[in-house]
């Protein structure tokens, strides 16, 4: 069984600290066996978050606050127009973290196909990408943590957000690629509200959490 919590979209976007508190509460319950595997879906208020491997030179140089978090990966941005998903799920033993990340990538690629976007995986890099032939643009970021066999954090799919915030950081620590959105790729506005049921359906009917 997989439960969904839609914590806030559009005008009800969630401050990052509140989303993190919710993650931790759900994680405790899943670890204890008090609730089923759960996916939290939301939009955040604008925020930079930095994973454990973020280098000082990848952070904003204008004094913009950054929240340091206990996930993998490097620095990224969250904000309105971006669908964020936090799967809080128990992984089977032996735990394969890379395999779990690849499953998230494939799920998002399947969702993108439904809105007319061809996403790809790139060897050696997490997330989902648009292949331009000579370069790639990132359309979804992934950063996770596993504690007591249960995942935290997750994915961020750029739907209708602006891209200006990425200009002040080295997003995900990658200097030789760009950032894009679903709306930019298809030439029309596609919001997190539009994409959310596609993500839920893929997770419910086609993706076995493991």
N, CA and C of each residue as an Amber inpcrd file, in Angstrom:
protein
   630
   0.8380000  -1.1940000   0.0000000   0.0000000   0.0000000   0.0000000
   0.8740000   1.2450000   0.0000000   0.4620000   2.2350000  -0.7770000
   1.1990000   3.4920000  -0.8760000   0.2390000   4.6400000  -0.6000000
   0.5760000   5.4580000   0.3760000  -0.2650000   6.5890000   0.7540000
   0.3190000   7.8690000   0.1560000  -0.5540000   8.8470000  -0.1230000
  -0.1250000  10.1400000  -0.6450000  -0.5760000  11.2490000   0.2930000
   0.3200000  12.2110000   0.5070000  -0.0120000  13.4260000   1.2510000
   0.2980000  14.6040000   0.3430000  -0.7280000  15.3110000  -0.1110000
  -0.5260000  16.5270000  -0.9000000  -0.5260000  17.6840000   0.0890000
   0.6830000  18.1710000   0.3780000   0.8480000  19.0990000   1.4970000
   0.5750000  20.5490000   1.1230000   0.6550000  20.8950000  -0.1440000
   0.4000000  22.2810000  -0.5320000   0.9000000  22.5680000  -1.9290000
   0.0330000  23.1370000  -2.7520000   0.3770000  23.4880000  -4.1230000
  -0.0290000  24.9230000  -4.4040000   0.6100000  25.5160000  -5.4110000
   0.2660000  26.8500000  -5.8940000   0.3210000  27.8730000  -4.7610000
  -0.7780000  28.5580000  -4.4990000  -0.7910000  29.6050000  -3.4720000
  -0.5630000  29.0510000  -2.0710000  -0.6960000  27.7450000  -1.9210000
  -0.5000000  27.1100000  -0.6150000   0.8730000  26.4520000  -0.5050000
   1.8580000  26.9770000  -1.2350000   3.1990000  26.3980000  -1.1980000
   3.7290000  26.3640000   0.2370000   4.5850000  25.3880000   0.5010000
   4.9890000  25.0560000   1.8600000   6.3990000  25.5650000   2.1540000
   6.6060000  26.2980000   3.2540000   7.9740000  26.6490000   3.6420000
   8.8260000  25.3940000   3.8260000  10.0900000  25.4790000   3.4540000
  10.9250000  24.2800000   3.4740000  11.0080000  23.6660000   4.8690000
  11.1140000  24.4970000   5.9010000  11.2270000  23.9640000   7.2580000
  10.0000000  23.1510000   7.6360000   8.8130000  23.5910000   7.2120000
   7.5940000  22.8400000   7.5030000   7.5690000  21.5210000   6.7440000
   8.0090000  21.5430000   5.4960000   8.0690000  20.3150000   4.7190000
   9.0440000  19.3180000   5.3220000  10.1770000  19.8200000   5.8320000
  11.1670000  18.9370000   6.4430000  10.6270000  18.3310000   7.7310000
   9.9220000  19.1390000   8.5310000   9.3100000  18.6090000   9.7530000
   8.2900000  17.5140000   9.4200000   7.5140000  17.7280000   8.3610000
   6.5320000  16.7260000   7.9510000   7.2360000  15.4500000   7.5100000
   8.2950000  15.5990000   6.7150000   9.0680000  14.4190000   6.3070000
   9.5350000  13.6100000   7.5070000  10.1130000  14.3040000   8.4790000
  10.6610000  13.6190000   9.6430000   9.5770000  12.8960000  10.4310000
   8.3990000  13.5320000  10.5520000   7.3030000  12.9020000  11.2840000
   6.8130000  11.6460000  10.5600000   6.6550000  11.7580000   9.2400000
   6.2150000  10.5980000   8.4570000   7.2770000   9.5010000   8.4920000
   8.5500000   9.9040000   8.4020000   9.6400000   8.9280000   8.4310000
   9.6080000   8.1390000   9.7400000   9.4190000   8.8260000  10.8620000
   9.3540000   8.1320000  12.1470000   8.2250000   7.1020000  12.1540000
   7.0770000   7.4850000  11.6000000   5.9250000   6.5840000  11.5960000
   6.1490000   5.3800000  10.6900000   6.7790000   5.6080000   9.5320000
   7.0470000   4.4850000   8.6210000   8.0780000   3.5440000   9.2410000
   9.1190000   4.0910000   9.8360000  10.1290000   3.2560000  10.5000000
   9.4860000   2.4090000  11.5900000   8.5720000   3.0200000  12.3450000
   7.9310000   2.3180000  13.4570000   6.8530000   1.3350000  13.0020000
   6.4910000   1.3920000  11.7130000   5.4350000   0.5300000  11.2150000
   4.0400000   1.0380000  11.5170000   3.9450000   2.3340000  11.8710000
   2.6530000   2.9240000  12.2330000   1.8980000   3.5010000  11.0420000
   2.5530000   3.5790000   9.8800000   1.8650000   4.0240000   8.6760000
   2.5220000   3.3740000   7.4690000   1.7960000   3.2720000   6.3550000
   2.3770000   2.6490000   5.1600000   3.3900000   3.5770000   4.4910000
   4.1110000   3.0330000   3.5220000   4.9620000   3.8790000   2.6850000
   4.1480000   5.0670000   2.1900000   4.7650000   6.2470000   2.2250000
   4.0270000   7.4850000   1.9630000   4.8310000   8.3870000   1.0480000
   4.1600000   9.0350000   0.1050000   4.7930000  10.0320000  -0.7630000
   4.1760000  11.3890000  -0.4640000   5.0130000  12.3380000  -0.0700000
   4.5830000  13.7160000   0.1590000   4.8160000  14.4960000  -1.1320000
   3.7850000  15.1900000  -1.6040000   3.8830000  15.9910000  -2.8330000
   3.5200000  17.4270000  -2.5100000   4.3230000  18.3740000  -3.0150000
   4.0960000  19.7690000  -2.6600000   4.8860000  20.7020000  -3.5600000
   4.6180000  21.9880000  -3.4040000   5.4860000  23.0520000  -3.8980000
   6.0560000  23.7720000  -2.6910000   7.3030000  24.1940000  -2.7870000
   7.9370000  24.9360000  -1.6990000   7.9320000  26.4370000  -1.9720000
   7.9700000  27.2180000  -0.8880000   8.3550000  28.6130000  -1.0150000
   9.7980000  28.6510000  -1.5360000  10.2220000  29.7440000  -2.1770000
  11.5750000  29.7780000  -2.7510000  12.6550000  29.5370000  -1.6950000
  13.5770000  28.6290000  -2.0170000  14.6390000  28.2930000  -1.0660000
  15.7770000  27.5900000  -1.7980000  16.9990000  27.8500000  -1.3540000
  18.1470000  27.0510000  -1.7690000  18.4130000  26.0090000  -0.6920000
  18.6430000  24.7640000  -1.1030000  19.0450000  23.7270000  -0.1610000
  20.3380000  23.1040000  -0.6440000  21.2150000  22.7970000   0.2990000
  22.5360000  22.2710000  -0.0360000  22.7240000  20.9030000   0.5850000
  22.9840000  19.9050000  -0.2530000  23.3120000  18.5750000   0.2270000
  24.7080000  18.5180000   0.8030000  25.0520000  17.3590000   1.3260000
  26.2910000  17.2180000   2.0990000  27.5550000  17.4290000   1.2780000
  27.4800000  17.2830000  -0.0390000  28.6870000  17.3750000  -0.8720000
  28.8620000  18.7520000  -1.5150000  28.0470000  19.7330000  -1.1200000
  28.1220000  21.0670000  -1.7330000  29.4250000  21.7690000  -1.3680000
  30.0970000  22.3080000  -2.3800000  31.3370000  23.0550000  -2.1720000
  31.0350000  24.5370000  -1.9620000  31.8900000  25.2600000  -1.2380000
  31.6540000  26.6830000  -0.9930000  31.4740000  27.4970000  -2.2750000
  32.2270000  27.1620000  -3.3320000  32.1600000  27.9450000  -4.5560000
  30.8980000  27.6720000  -5.3700000  30.0700000  26.7250000  -4.9360000
  28.8250000  26.4200000  -5.6340000  27.6370000  27.1630000  -5.0310000
  27.8550000  27.8090000  -3.8960000  26.7940000  28.5300000  -3.1970000
  26.6310000  29.9420000  -3.7620000  25.4850000  30.5930000  -3.4980000
  25.3030000  31.9630000  -3.9960000  26.3110000  32.9160000  -3.3590000
  26.7600000  33.8700000  -4.1410000  27.7700000  34.8160000  -3.6650000
  27.1670000  36.1350000  -3.2040000  25.8380000  36.2440000  -3.2540000
  25.1810000  37.5120000  -2.8970000  24.5700000  37.4880000  -1.4950000
  24.9360000  36.4960000  -0.6890000  24.4200000  36.4340000   0.6680000
  23.0630000  35.7770000   0.8110000  22.5070000  35.2500000  -0.2800000
  21.2160000  34.5760000  -0.2120000  21.3090000  33.3800000   0.7420000
  20.3750000  33.2550000   1.6860000  20.4360000  32.1440000   2.6450000
  20.3350000  30.7860000   1.9540000  21.0310000  29.8150000   2.5190000
  21.0090000  28.4340000   2.0410000  20.7120000  27.5230000   3.2250000
  19.8060000  26.5820000   3.0530000  19.4990000  25.6070000   4.0890000
  20.3400000  24.3570000   3.8420000  21.1870000  24.0020000   4.7970000
  21.9880000  22.7870000   4.6920000  21.1500000  21.6030000   5.1590000
  21.1060000  20.5590000   4.3270000  20.2500000  19.4080000   4.6200000
  21.0590000  18.1160000   4.5650000  20.4630000  17.0440000   5.1030000
  21.1840000  15.7800000   5.2620000  20.9480000  14.8090000   4.1230000
  20.5960000  15.3080000   2.9590000  20.4410000  14.4430000   1.7890000
  21.7430000  14.3560000   1.0190000  21.7840000  13.4430000   0.0580000
  22.9020000  13.4010000  -0.8550000  22.7970000  14.5240000  -1.8800000
  23.7830000  14.6030000  -2.7350000  23.7630000  15.6240000  -3.7850000
  24.3360000  16.9490000  -3.3200000  24.1450000  17.9520000  -4.1540000
  24.7210000  19.2610000  -3.8890000  23.6240000  20.3100000  -3.7890000
  23.9310000  21.5470000  -4.1610000  22.9840000  22.6320000  -3.9720000
  21.9610000  22.6790000  -5.1030000  20.7220000  23.0230000  -4.7430000
  19.6850000  23.2090000  -5.7410000  18.7040000  24.2560000  -5.2340000
  17.7200000  24.5460000  -6.0380000  16.6720000  25.5200000  -5.6930000
  15.3320000  24.8210000  -5.7100000  14.4490000  25.2130000  -4.7800000
  13.0550000  24.8120000  -4.8050000  12.1910000  26.0590000  -4.7720000
  11.0240000  25.9740000  -5.4100000  10.1280000  27.1140000  -5.3730000
   8.8670000  26.8770000  -6.1710000   7.9870000  27.8650000  -6.2060000
   6.7160000  27.7400000  -6.9190000   6.9280000  27.3730000  -8.3890000
   6.0690000  26.4960000  -8.8810000   6.1820000  26.0200000 -10.2480000
   6.9500000  24.7240000 -10.3750000   7.4800000  24.2440000  -9.2590000
   8.2660000  23.0020000  -9.2560000   7.5390000  21.9790000  -8.3750000
   7.2820000  20.7960000  -8.9070000   6.6580000  19.7330000  -8.1220000
   7.7450000  18.9560000  -7.3840000   7.6470000  18.9700000  -6.0590000
   8.6000000  18.2570000  -5.2190000   7.9090000  17.0300000  -4.6480000
   8.6090000  15.8850000  -4.7140000   8.0760000  14.6500000  -4.1720000
   9.0380000  14.0370000  -3.1780000   8.5180000  13.6980000  -2.0150000
   9.3180000  13.0550000  -0.9780000   8.7670000  11.6560000  -0.7050000
   9.2580000  10.6260000  -1.3870000   8.8470000   9.2620000  -1.0600000
   9.4850000   8.8150000   0.2580000   8.6550000   8.4840000   1.2190000
   9.1210000   7.9550000   2.5030000   8.7810000   6.4640000   2.4770000
   9.7000000   5.6620000   1.9940000   9.4010000   4.2510000   1.7030000
  10.5070000   3.3520000   2.2520000  10.1030000   2.1660000   2.6760000
  11.0580000   1.1910000   3.1840000  11.6610000   0.4170000   2.0120000
  12.9730000   0.3890000   1.9270000  13.6630000  -0.3510000   0.8820000
  13.9280000  -1.7850000   1.3320000  13.9050000  -2.6890000   0.3780000
  14.1680000  -4.0920000   0.7000000  15.6680000  -4.3030000   0.8750000
  15.9930000  -5.3000000   1.6510000  17.3960000  -5.6850000   1.8410000
  17.8320000  -6.6190000   0.7060000  19.0870000  -6.5610000   0.2630000
  20.0810000  -5.5480000   0.6200000  19.7520000  -4.2100000  -0.0400000
  19.9320000  -3.1340000   0.6750000  19.5320000  -1.8150000   0.1880000
  20.4360000  -1.3770000  -0.9660000  19.8010000  -0.9880000  -2.0530000
  20.5010000  -0.5350000  -3.2580000  20.0980000   0.9150000  -3.5120000
  20.8810000   1.8470000  -2.9820000  20.5400000   3.2630000  -3.0810000
  20.5710000   3.7360000  -4.5290000  21.5930000   3.3360000  -5.2670000
  21.6900000   3.7420000  -6.6680000  20.5090000   3.1900000  -7.4590000
  20.1580000   1.9490000  -7.2030000  19.0120000   1.3600000  -7.8860000
  17.7260000   2.0970000  -7.5860000  17.5670000   2.5510000  -6.3520000
  16.3770000   3.3390000  -5.9740000  16.3380000   4.6580000  -6.7390000
  17.4730000   5.3360000  -6.8170000  17.5300000   6.5990000  -7.5720000
  17.1740000   6.3600000  -9.0310000  17.6800000   5.2880000  -9.6120000
  17.3760000   4.9920000 -11.0170000  15.8790000   4.7210000 -11.2070000
  15.2380000   4.1030000 -10.2260000  13.8010000   3.8620000 -10.3130000
  13.0340000   5.1850000 -10.3030000  13.4500000   6.1250000  -9.4600000
  12.8300000   7.4450000  -9.4610000  12.9990000   8.1240000 -10.8110000
  14.1980000   8.0270000 -11.3660000  14.4460000   8.6280000 -12.6810000
  13.5180000   8.0420000 -13.7410000  13.4040000   6.7190000 -13.7650000
  12.5640000   6.0800000 -14.7830000  11.0850000   6.4480000 -14.5960000
  10.6520000   6.5690000 -13.3520000   9.2760000   6.9850000 -13.1010000
   9.0170000   8.3820000 -13.6650000   9.9460000   9.3040000 -13.4240000
   9.7850000  10.6670000 -13.9240000   9.8560000  10.7150000 -15.4490000
  10.7100000   9.9060000 -16.0450000  10.7790000   9.8400000 -17.5060000
   9.4400000   9.3880000 -18.0760000   8.8020000   8.4100000 -17.4380000
   7.4880000   7.9520000 -17.8840000   6.4420000   9.0560000 -17.7580000
   6.5140000   9.8260000 -16.6870000   5.5870000  10.9570000 -16.5190000
   5.8010000  11.9880000 -17.6200000   7.0490000  12.2980000 -17.9120000
   7.3490000  13.3020000 -18.9360000   6.8320000  12.8860000 -20.3090000
   6.9090000  11.5980000 -20.6190000   6.3770000  11.1180000 -21.8940000
   4.9040000  11.4860000 -22.0310000   4.1670000  11.4200000 -20.9310000
   2.7400000  11.7130000 -20.9690000   2.4310000  13.1740000 -21.2790000
   3.3820000  14.0640000 -21.0600000   3.1640000  15.4810000 -21.3780000
   3.9490000  15.9040000 -22.6130000   4.5420000  14.9340000 -23.3150000
   5.1980000  15.2400000 -24.5750000   6.6500000  15.6310000 -24.4770000
   7.3220000  15.1940000 -23.4240000   8.7380000  15.5220000 -23.2360000
   9.5410000  14.2320000 -23.1840000  10.6470000  14.1830000 -23.9100000
  11.5180000  13.0120000 -23.9150000  12.6740000  13.2370000 -22.9450000
  12.5480000  12.6880000 -21.7580000  13.6130000  12.7710000 -20.7730000
  14.5250000  11.5640000 -20.8710000  15.7600000  11.7220000 -20.4150000
  16.7270000  10.6270000 -20.4630000  17.5210000  10.5850000 -19.1670000
  18.1110000   9.4160000 -18.9170000  19.1170000   9.2760000 -17.8790000
  20.4830000   9.5360000 -18.4870000  21.3770000  10.1130000 -17.6880000
  22.7390000  10.3820000 -18.1340000  23.6930000   9.6140000 -17.2160000
  24.5270000   8.8000000 -17.8080000  25.4460000   7.9740000 -17.0190000
  26.3350000   8.8540000 -16.1450000  26.3960000   8.4820000 -14.8820000
  27.2520000   9.2030000 -13.9480000  26.6150000  10.4310000 -13.3350000
  25.3730000  10.7460000 -13.7320000  24.6960000  11.9240000 -13.1900000
  23.2720000  11.5500000 -12.7910000  22.8630000  11.9790000 -11.6150000
  21.5090000  11.6770000 -11.1720000  20.5270000  12.6610000 -11.7790000
  19.2390000  12.3410000 -11.6760000  18.1920000  13.2180000 -12.1950000
  17.7590000  12.8220000 -13.5890000  16.8980000  13.6570000 -14.1600000
  16.3810000  13.4440000 -15.5130000  16.8050000  14.6140000 -16.3880000
  17.1590000  14.3050000 -17.6270000  17.7980000  15.2700000 -18.5090000
  17.0960000  15.3280000 -19.8560000  17.2830000  16.4620000 -20.5340000
  16.9010000  16.6220000 -21.9320000  18.1800000  16.6160000 -22.7520000
  18.2860000  15.6710000 -23.6530000  19.5030000  15.5160000 -24.4480000
  19.4500000  16.4380000 -25.6560000  20.3840000  17.3840000 -25.7330000
  20.4680000  18.3170000 -26.8590000  21.4690000  17.8410000 -27.9080000
  22.0430000  16.6760000 -27.7020000  23.0580000  16.1920000 -28.6240000
  24.4380000  16.6140000 -28.1940000  24.6960000  17.9170000 -28.1650000
  26.0050000  18.4360000 -27.7800000  26.0710000  18.7350000 -26.2960000
  24.9310000  18.7860000 -25.6210000  24.8870000  19.0260000 -24.1810000
  23.5560000  18.5100000 -23.6460000  23.3620000  18.6420000 -22.3420000
  22.1020000  18.2480000 -21.7260000  21.6080000  19.3530000 -20.8050000
  20.2860000  19.4280000 -20.6670000  19.6550000  20.3200000 -19.6960000
  18.9040000  19.4780000 -18.6830000  19.0480000  19.8280000 -17.4190000
  18.3980000  19.0680000 -16.3540000  16.9660000  19.5520000 -16.1630000
  16.0310000  18.6080000 -16.1000000  14.6250000  18.9520000 -15.9180000
  14.0910000  18.4430000 -14.5790000  14.7890000  17.5080000 -13.9600000
  14.3930000  16.9980000 -12.6460000  15.6310000  16.6290000 -11.8500000
  15.6590000  17.0580000 -10.5960000  16.7760000  16.7590000  -9.6990000
  16.3480000  15.7110000  -8.6810000  17.3070000  14.9110000  -8.2310000
  17.0470000  13.8810000  -7.2280000  18.1510000  13.9280000  -6.1750000
  17.7390000  13.9170000  -4.9190000  18.6710000  13.8290000  -3.8030000
  17.9710000  13.1160000  -2.6590000  18.5850000  12.0750000  -2.1170000
  17.8940000  11.2600000  -1.1210000  18.7720000  11.0020000   0.0930000
  18.1350000  10.4550000   1.1120000  18.8060000   9.9220000   2.2990000
  18.0650000   8.6590000   2.7010000  18.8000000   7.6750000   3.1870000
  18.1900000   6.4670000   3.7280000  18.6080000   6.3440000   5.1820000
  17.6310000   6.2750000   6.0930000  17.8870000   6.1170000   7.5200000
  16.9940000   5.0040000   8.0510000  17.6070000   4.0520000   8.7220000
  16.8840000   2.8950000   9.2740000  16.0900000   2.1560000   8.1920000
  16.6770000   2.1330000   6.9980000  16.0740000   1.4020000   5.8910000
  14.9450000   2.1150000   5.1840000  14.6580000   3.3610000   5.5690000
  13.5390000   4.1150000   5.0080000  14.0670000   5.4000000   4.3780000
  13.5720000   5.7250000   3.1830000  14.0680000   6.8750000   2.4340000
  13.4930000   8.1880000   2.9430000  14.2190000   9.2630000   2.6460000
  13.7630000  10.6430000   2.8440000  14.2090000  11.4730000   1.6430000
  13.7060000  12.7010000   1.5990000  13.9820000  13.6130000   0.4890000
  13.4830000  12.9540000  -0.8010000  13.9560000  13.3570000  -1.9830000
  13.3900000  12.7580000  -3.1760000  13.6940000  13.5160000  -4.4470000
  12.6310000  13.9630000  -5.1400000  12.8140000  14.5360000  -6.4740000
  12.1520000  15.9010000  -6.5720000  12.6340000  16.6870000  -7.5230000
  12.0530000  17.9970000  -7.8350000  11.9500000  18.1090000  -9.3450000
  10.7220000  18.2040000  -9.8590000  10.4730000  18.2730000 -11.2990000
  10.1140000  19.7060000 -11.6750000  10.9280000  20.2960000 -12.5420000
  10.6750000  21.6690000 -12.9860000   9.4990000  21.6850000 -13.9540000
   8.4120000  22.3080000 -13.5470000   7.2040000  22.3390000 -14.3650000
   7.0090000  23.7090000 -15.0110000   6.6880000  24.7140000 -14.2120000
   6.4110000  26.0550000 -14.7490000   7.1820000  27.1330000 -14.0050000
   8.2140000  26.7570000 -13.2730000   9.0130000  27.7160000 -12.5130000
   9.9230000  28.5260000 -13.4180000  10.3130000  29.6830000 -12.9250000
  11.3430000  30.4640000 -13.5980000  12.7090000  29.8540000 -13.3540000
  13.7030000  30.3390000 -14.0830000  15.0470000  29.7730000 -13.9870000
  16.0740000  30.7720000 -13.4510000  15.6380000  32.0050000 -13.1540000
  16.5800000  33.0320000 -12.7040000  17.3360000  32.6190000 -11.4500000
  16.6670000  31.9120000 -10.5290000  17.3040000  31.5620000  -9.2530000
  18.5230000  30.6690000  -9.4520000  18.5390000  29.9000000 -10.5250000
  19.6580000  28.9980000 -10.7690000  20.9240000  29.7570000 -11.1920000
  20.7710000  30.9920000 -11.6130000  21.9260000  31.7510000 -12.0950000
  22.8760000  32.1340000 -10.9600000  22.4060000  32.0630000  -9.7060000
  23.2350000  32.4640000  -8.5680000  23.9540000  31.2960000  -7.9020000
  23.7580000  30.0890000  -8.4370000  24.4040000  28.9160000  -7.8650000
  24.9830000  28.0510000  -8.9910000  25.7830000  27.0650000  -8.5880000
  26.1810000  26.0140000  -9.5190000  25.2610000  24.8430000  -9.2200000
  24.1440000  24.7870000  -9.9330000  23.0830000  23.8350000  -9.6040000
  23.5930000  22.4010000  -9.6680000  23.4070000  21.6760000  -8.5640000
  23.8190000  20.2690000  -8.4610000  25.3180000  20.0920000  -8.6850000
  26.0740000  21.1930000  -8.6190000  27.5130000  21.1200000  -8.7960000
  27.9460000  20.8920000 -10.2240000  27.0360000  21.0670000 -11.1750000
  27.3380000  20.7710000 -12.5810000  27.5020000  22.0750000 -13.3620000
  28.6820000  22.2690000 -13.9430000  28.9910000  23.5250000 -14.6240000
  28.8330000  23.4500000 -16.1400000  28.6920000  22.2530000 -16.6770000
  28.6800000  22.1110000 -18.1330000  27.3100000  21.7240000 -18.6780000
  26.2400000  22.0290000 -17.9370000  24.8850000  21.7170000 -18.3930000
  23.9330000  22.8040000 -17.9190000  22.7540000  22.8460000 -18.5270000
  21.7790000  23.8640000 -18.1880000  20.5930000  23.2860000 -17.4280000
  19.5920000  24.1400000 -17.2270000  18.3590000  23.7780000 -16.5300000
  17.1900000  24.1080000 -17.4480000  16.1670000  23.2870000 -17.4320000
  14.9820000  23.5690000 -18.2210000  13.7370000  23.1810000 -17.4420000
  12.5680000  23.4320000 -18.0370000  11.2830000  23.1060000 -17.4130000
  10.3840000  22.4040000 -18.4210000   9.3660000  21.7340000 -17.9100000
   8.3800000  21.1100000 -18.7920000   7.7390000  22.1570000 -19.6880000
   7.3370000  23.2760000 -19.0970000   6.6550000  24.3210000 -19.8650000
   7.5270000  24.8380000 -20.9990000   8.8020000  25.0110000 -20.7270000
   9.7260000  25.4890000 -21.7610000   9.8450000  24.4800000 -22.8950000
   9.8730000  23.2060000 -22.5530000  10.0560000  22.1670000 -23.5670000
   8.8310000  22.0120000 -24.4690000   7.6240000  22.1580000 -23.9320000
   6.4160000  21.9140000 -24.7330000   5.8010000  23.2000000 -25.2710000
   6.2910000  24.3660000 -24.8400000   5.8010000  25.6310000 -25.3580000
   4.4360000  26.0520000 -24.8310000   4.0610000  25.5410000 -23.6750000
   2.8200000  25.9410000 -23.0210000   2.9900000  25.7350000 -21.5240000
   2.1320000  26.3480000 -20.7470000   2.2660000  26.2540000 -19.3010000
   1.7620000  24.9070000 -18.7890000   2.6360000  24.1900000 -18.1250000
   2.2970000  22.9350000 -17.4600000   2.6930000  23.0950000 -15.9950000
   1.7080000  23.0960000 -15.1160000   1.9500000  23.3870000 -13.7120000
   2.1400000  22.1060000 -12.8930000   2.6380000  22.2390000 -11.6670000
   2.6890000  21.0630000 -10.7820000   1.3210000  20.4220000 -10.5690000
   0.2690000  21.2130000 -10.5260000  -1.0790000  20.6620000 -10.3830000
  -1.4430000  19.7810000 -11.5680000  -0.9850000  20.1660000 -12.7580000
  -1.2370000  19.3540000 -13.9560000  -0.5060000  18.0140000 -13.8870000
   0.7060000  18.0370000 -13.3840000   1.5680000  16.8550000 -13.4170000
   1.3070000  15.9240000 -12.2330000   0.8530000  16.4590000 -11.1280000
   0.6890000  15.6670000  -9.9110000  -0.0930000  14.3720000 -10.1090000
  -1.2740000  14.3770000 -10.7520000  -1.9910000  13.1010000 -10.9110000
  -1.2400000  12.0930000 -11.7690000  -0.4130000  12.5660000 -12.6940000
   0.3910000  11.6490000 -13.4990000   1.4270000  10.9450000 -12.6290000
   2.0510000  11.7080000 -11.7350000   3.0290000  11.1290000 -10.8200000
   2.3490000  10.1180000  -9.9000000   1.2030000  10.4990000  -9.3490000
   0.4860000   9.5780000  -8.4630000   0.1150000   8.2800000  -9.1790000
  -0.3780000   8.4170000 -10.3910000  -0.8010000   7.2300000 -11.1310000
   0.3800000   6.3020000 -11.4260000   1.5060000   6.8880000 -11.8130000
   2.6770000   6.0570000 -12.0880000   3.1420000   5.3290000 -10.8350000
   3.1460000   6.0400000  -9.7310000   3.5810000   5.4180000  -8.4900000
   2.6100000   4.3570000  -8.0120000   1.3280000   4.6080000  -8.1720000
   0.3100000   3.6760000  -7.6940000   0.2130000   2.4150000  -8.5340000
   0.2080000   2.5760000  -9.8380000  -0.1600000   1.4480000 -10.7080000
   1.0080000   0.7730000 -11.4110000   2.1460000   1.4680000 -11.5250000
   3.2150000   0.9120000 -12.3510000   4.5400000   0.7850000 -11.6430000
   4.6740000   1.4100000 -10.5000000   5.9890000   1.4260000  -9.8640000
   5.9130000   0.7270000  -8.5190000   6.5410000  -0.4200000  -8.4070000
   6.5650000  -1.1750000  -7.1550000   7.7090000  -0.6440000  -6.3130000
   7.3950000  -0.0740000  -5.1610000   8.4360000   0.4420000  -4.2750000
   9.3220000  -0.7170000  -3.8040000  10.6050000  -0.5540000  -3.9980000
  11.5150000  -1.6100000  -3.5580000  12.8890000  -1.0100000  -3.2750000
